[in-house]
Amino acid sequence: MAVQQCKKSKQRVRQRKAQIRYRGLEATTCRNCGAPCLDHRICTACGYYDGKQVLQIKDKAAKA
């Protein structure tokens, strides 16, 4: 059974864990239109996912 040689201080442990903290959802740009969108999700601006059109997006200007 493994036994630690020296106790790790709270500061050393917290400094290490600070590097892997959760940074929230980070938006990327759509490859098709360049609009910001979340990873692994359909772009809400153009309706494309993985280079294929998945949704037909209605224009907001057409409604007005």
C-alpha positions as CSV (number, residue, x, y, z in Angstrom):
1,M,0.0,0.0,0.0
2,A,1.4,3.4,-1.0
3,V,2.2,5.9,1.8
4,Q,2.8,9.6,1.1
5,Q,6.3,10.8,2.0
6,C,5.4,14.4,3.0
7,K,2.1,16.1,3.8
8,K,0.9,18.4,1.0
9,S,0.0,21.8,2.4
10,K,-3.4,23.4,1.9
11,Q,-1.8,26.1,-0.2
12,R,-0.1,23.7,-2.6
13,V,-3.2,21.6,-3.0
14,R,-5.4,24.7,-3.7
15,Q,-3.0,26.1,-6.2
16,R,-3.1,22.9,-8.1
17,K,-6.9,22.6,-8.0
18,A,-7.2,26.3,-9.1
19,Q,-5.8,25.2,-12.5
20,I,-8.6,22.8,-13.2
21,R,-11.6,24.8,-11.9
22,Y,-14.8,25.1,-13.9
23,R,-14.9,28.1,-16.2
24,G,-18.5,27.8,-17.4
25,L,-19.8,27.3,-20.9
26,E,-17.5,28.9,-23.5
27,A,-19.0,29.9,-26.8
28,T,-17.2,29.2,-30.1
29,T,-17.8,30.5,-33.5
30,C,-20.0,28.8,-36.1
31,R,-18.0,27.5,-39.0
32,N,-20.8,28.4,-41.5
33,C,-21.8,31.9,-40.5
34,G,-19.3,33.0,-37.8
35,A,-21.9,33.7,-35.1
36,P,-21.2,32.6,-31.5
37,C,-22.7,29.3,-30.6
38,L,-22.1,26.5,-28.0
39,D,-20.1,23.4,-28.8
40,H,-21.9,20.3,-30.0
41,R,-25.1,22.2,-30.6
42,I,-27.0,23.6,-33.6
43,C,-26.2,27.2,-34.5
44,T,-29.2,29.3,-33.6
45,A,-28.3,31.9,-36.3
46,C,-28.1,29.7,-39.4
47,G,-29.3,26.2,-38.3
48,Y,-26.2,24.3,-39.3
49,Y,-24.5,21.6,-37.3
50,D,-21.3,19.7,-38.5
51,G,-21.5,21.3,-41.9
52,K,-25.1,20.2,-42.6
53,Q,-28.3,22.2,-42.4
54,V,-30.4,20.8,-39.6
55,L,-33.0,23.5,-39.0
56,Q,-34.8,26.0,-41.2
57,I,-34.4,29.4,-39.5
58,K,-37.1,31.9,-40.1
59,D,-36.1,35.5,-40.6
60,K,-37.1,38.0,-38.0
61,A,-37.4,40.7,-40.6
62,A,-40.0,38.7,-42.5
63,K,-42.4,38.8,-39.5
64,A,-42.2,42.6,-39.2
